[in-house]
Amino acid sequence: MQAQFKGKIALITGAGAGIGHAIAIEWGRRGGFAIVTDMVAEQARDTAAEIERAGGRAIHRSLDVKRLDQIRETFAGAIAEAGGLDVLFNVAGTNLMRNVEEMEDEEWYSIIDTNLTSVYRCSKIAVPEIRKRGGGAIVNTASIAGILAENRCAAYSASKGGVILLTRNMAMDFAPYGIRVNAICPGSTRTPRTESYLRKAPGQERAIADLAPMKRFAEPEEIARPAIFLASDEASYITGASLVVDGGLTAGFKLPLFDQL
Ligand SMILES: NC(=O)c1ccc[n+]([C@@H]2O[C@H](COP(=O)([O-])OP(=O)(O)OC[C@H]3O[C@@H](n4cnc5c(N)ncnc54)[C@H](O)[C@@H]3O)[C@@H](O)[C@H]2O)c1
């Protein structure tokens, strides 16, 4: 096991599955202490157990990022038990395919709440704790949907675009305290969420993969490693950045004509 993060403590939201799970596992594998949280308590417990089985250190908590009271209480208890907080990974998020005309008000607010307001809430509670340690990092999970629009993802795209700008705001506001704030923008990644979409439309997998020049989905670990890079001292002069990890999907567009000239 690499001991890169020995003595460092990170809290990860949405760590019961997918990208959050991969971040928690990689953080633990590299010697960091993981506070594993997820809305689904058993999933948080299973991730923490997986870290410990591999020789790492972790505690777990049930946490819904839509609830400020719960965030306050859970962060306070878990951070006291862990002995402090150096890094916050805001990962919990969800999606709903609706255009603006189709969307109900409560659906709009629910997506914005889970994906964007949660980043504000968790960061608000984490910042004073990270300041006590003399600095640290926050890594937010945006999306390429925060850079380019995706059809029928109105609230999702708006929330992820918001995460990118909130990341820049927090980077400015917290640089004086030694807190770097960055985001990752994953492309299509193989997680329980995307698997559930693909089960509903099995023929679509190839078409989605082919959108990226690399012509495949990312594995969650391929998103976790760049996220962890942003939290590490290797990224000591990086703040306010949104790191695109998308197999080239947003690099450009292909003109078939140009292959024929
Ligand atoms: N998978 C992709 O292709 C992809 C692409 C770009 C961005 N992202 C972003 O990455 C993040 C993780 O996505 P994923 O694909 O791993 O999702 P997933 O649905 O596979 O896993 C998400 C985890 O977050 C938890 N969660 C959901 N709502 C929560 C809440 N209110 N409070 C606490 N936990 C909650 C779930 O229980 C689950 O364990 C999300 O922010 C998502 O928008 C994913």
The ligand as an SDF file (V2000), in Angstrom:
LIG
                    3D

 44 48  0  0  0  0  0  0  0  0999 V2000
  -21.4810    7.9560  -13.9250 N   0  0  0  0  0  0  0  0  0  0  0  0
  -21.2780    8.9310  -14.7920 C   0  0  0  0  0  0  0  0  0  0  0  0
  -21.2270    8.7050  -16.0190 O   0  0  0  0  0  0  0  0  0  0  0  0
  -21.0710   10.3480  -14.2890 C   0  0  0  0  0  0  0  0  0  0  0  0
  -20.6560   11.3250  -15.2190 C   0  0  0  0  0  0  0  0  0  0  0  0
  -20.4580   12.6160  -14.7770 C   0  0  0  0  0  0  0  0  0  0  0  0
  -20.6600   12.9550  -13.4430 C   0  0  0  0  0  0  0  0  0  0  0  0
  -21.0670   11.9920  -12.5690 N   0  0  0  0  0  0  0  0  0  0  0  0
  -21.2890   12.4070  -11.1820 C   0  0  0  0  0  0  0  0  0  0  0  0
  -20.5420   11.5860  -10.3070 O   0  0  0  0  0  0  0  0  0  0  0  0
  -21.2290   11.4690   -9.0660 C   0  0  0  0  0  0  0  0  0  0  0  0
  -21.4100    9.9980   -8.7340 C   0  0  0  0  0  0  0  0  0  0  0  0
  -22.1520    9.3960   -9.7840 O   0  0  0  0  0  0  0  0  0  0  0  0
  -22.2720    7.8030   -9.9370 P   0  0  0  0  0  0  0  0  0  0  0  0
  -22.5030    7.5520  -11.3740 O   0  0  0  0  0  0  0  0  0  0  0  0
  -21.1600    7.1390   -9.2220 O   0  0  0  0  0  0  0  0  0  0  0  0
  -23.6740    7.5880   -9.1680 O   0  0  0  0  0  0  0  0  0  0  0  0
  -24.3230    6.2690   -8.5060 P   0  0  0  0  0  0  0  0  0  0  0  0
  -25.7890    6.5290   -8.5170 O   0  0  0  0  0  0  0  0  0  0  0  0
  -23.8120    5.0420   -9.1520 O   0  0  0  0  0  0  0  0  0  0  0  0
  -23.7990    6.3780   -7.0000 O   0  0  0  0  0  0  0  0  0  0  0  0
  -24.1430    7.5300   -6.2680 C   0  0  0  0  0  0  0  0  0  0  0  0
  -24.0820    7.2560   -4.7800 C   0  0  0  0  0  0  0  0  0  0  0  0
  -24.5230    8.4840   -4.1480 O   0  0  0  0  0  0  0  0  0  0  0  0
  -25.5160    8.1760   -3.2030 C   0  0  0  0  0  0  0  0  0  0  0  0
  -26.4550    9.2950   -3.0820 N   0  0  0  0  0  0  0  0  0  0  0  0
  -27.4070    9.6900   -3.9840 C   0  0  0  0  0  0  0  0  0  0  0  0
  -28.1150   10.7200   -3.4830 N   0  0  0  0  0  0  0  0  0  0  0  0
  -27.5860   10.9780   -2.2540 C   0  0  0  0  0  0  0  0  0  0  0  0
  -27.8930   11.9110   -1.2360 C   0  0  0  0  0  0  0  0  0  0  0  0
  -28.9240   12.7830   -1.3560 N   0  0  0  0  0  0  0  0  0  0  0  0
  -27.1410   11.9110   -0.1050 N   0  0  0  0  0  0  0  0  0  0  0  0
  -26.1250   11.0330    0.0340 C   0  0  0  0  0  0  0  0  0  0  0  0
  -25.8160   10.0970   -0.8570 N   0  0  0  0  0  0  0  0  0  0  0  0
  -26.5380   10.0730   -2.0000 C   0  0  0  0  0  0  0  0  0  0  0  0
  -26.1970    6.9070   -3.6950 C   0  0  0  0  0  0  0  0  0  0  0  0
  -26.8020    6.1870   -2.6120 O   0  0  0  0  0  0  0  0  0  0  0  0
  -25.0230    6.1480   -4.3270 C   0  0  0  0  0  0  0  0  0  0  0  0
  -24.3720    5.3160   -3.3970 O   0  0  0  0  0  0  0  0  0  0  0  0
  -22.5440   12.2360   -9.2210 C   0  0  0  0  0  0  0  0  0  0  0  0
  -22.3950   13.5460   -8.7160 O   0  0  0  0  0  0  0  0  0  0  0  0
  -22.7290   12.2670  -10.7370 C   0  0  0  0  0  0  0  0  0  0  0  0
  -23.5230   13.3340  -11.1680 O   0  0  0  0  0  0  0  0  0  0  0  0
  -21.2720   10.7070  -12.9560 C   0  0  0  0  0  0  0  0  0  0  0  0
  1  2  1  0
  2  3  2  0
  2  4  1  0
  4  5  1  0
  4 44  2  0
  5  6  2  0
  6  7  1  0
  7  8  2  0
  8  9  1  0
  8 44  1  0
  9 10  1  0
  9 42  1  0
 10 11  1  0
 11 12  1  0
 11 40  1  0
 12 13  1  0
 13 14  1  0
 14 15  2  0
 14 16  1  0
 14 17  1  0
 17 18  1  0
 18 19  2  0
 18 20  1  0
 18 21  1  0
 21 22  1  0
 22 23  1  0
 23 24  1  0
 23 38  1  0
 24 25  1  0
 25 26  1  0
 25 36  1  0
 26 27  1  0
 26 35  1  0
 27 28  2  0
 28 29  1  0
 29 30  1  0
 29 35  2  0
 30 31  1  0
 30 32  2  0
 32 33  1  0
 33 34  2  0
 34 35  1  0
 36 37  1  0
 36 38  1  0
 38 39  1  0
 40 41  1  0
 40 42  1  0
 42 43  1  0
M  CHG  2   8   1  16  -1
M  END
$$$$
